[in-house]
C-alpha cells in the first residue's frame, strides 16, 4: 500500500522514479532500517542500495517488492545504473531532507537525469497512518506509561532532574524501547514554567514536576506529558492544574475527523483564557506524531480552515506557564481511526502529590 501510493504520487508529479536519501523515508517505504545508502523506486521495480555493513540484513528484510544491490568500491555507479535499468528520466528527490552538499553530490552522480524536488509528498503520505502504525505508537506508549508508574515510587527531594529523566529512559530501554522518542523533559519547581525546559543536575524542587517524554518502537514514537506535585499543592496550584485538565478533557471531547483544527485548539484555549490565565498558554494545542516526534498536522489558532482527517495521529497538550513561578502541561495522543477518535494514552491524570 505504502509503495503503491508513493508510486502514484510520484507519477502524478510527472516523475518516473524516486531516490530516497532520508533514513526515515527509506524505512517507511522499504521497511528496512539503515543509515547509509539509497532506496530507489521505479515504475515497476524498486531497490535497496546498501554497502557491506547492511547487505545481509537488507537481504533478510527486503520483501518481494525490493531487490537488494551492493554498493562497493568496484560498483560506484550502482545508483545511476539502477535508474537507467528502470528506464527513469525524471527522478524525484527529497529536497526537504537533503543538505546542500549532499544535493551537489547527487546532482553530479545523476547528471544524466532530471532531478525534480518531491516536496511534501512523503510527509503527506506519512501523515495519514495505517492501523499498524497506530499499533506501534501504542506499544511505545504502553512502555512510557509503565515508566511513569515506575518513577512515581522513586521521586523524592534528594533526586535530581537528570536522575529522574535517566530513570524514565533506563526503564523504557529495558522495557523494549529502541531509544527515547526525544530528549526527555523532567523539570521541577520554577523550571516547570519552561515548556521545553532541560533537566538540570539539581535536586527536584517542591511543587510541580513536569515529565514530557516517550518511547520508540519499530521507528514509531510516543509522546506524553504528566505533571505531578512533589509535596502538597496549594489552592493556586490546584486551580491551575484543574484548569489545564479541564481544557484537555474538553478538547479530547470534541476532537474528531471533520473538525476544524483551530476550533479544537480554541476549545482548550478558551477554558484557559476564561479562567484568567491570559497569555499563559503560548504554544499550540497539539501536533502530529509518528516516525518523527513532531510532524503534520499542527493544531493551533492559525490552523483555521484545516480539517482533521481520518488516519491522523495528534497530541492534545494544553499547558499553563507562569513565568518565573511554575507551569503544568498534560498531554495525550489521539488517533483518528476508522472507528472514530481513540485516545492511545492510558495513564492517570488526576493531580498526584508525592
Ligand atoms: Mn508533544
Boltz pocket constraint, residues with backbone or C-beta under 6 A from the ligand:
constraints:
  - pocket:
      binder: B
      contacts: [[A, 223], [A, 224], [A, 287], [A, 293], [A, 315], [A, 317], [A, 331]]
      max_distance: 6.0
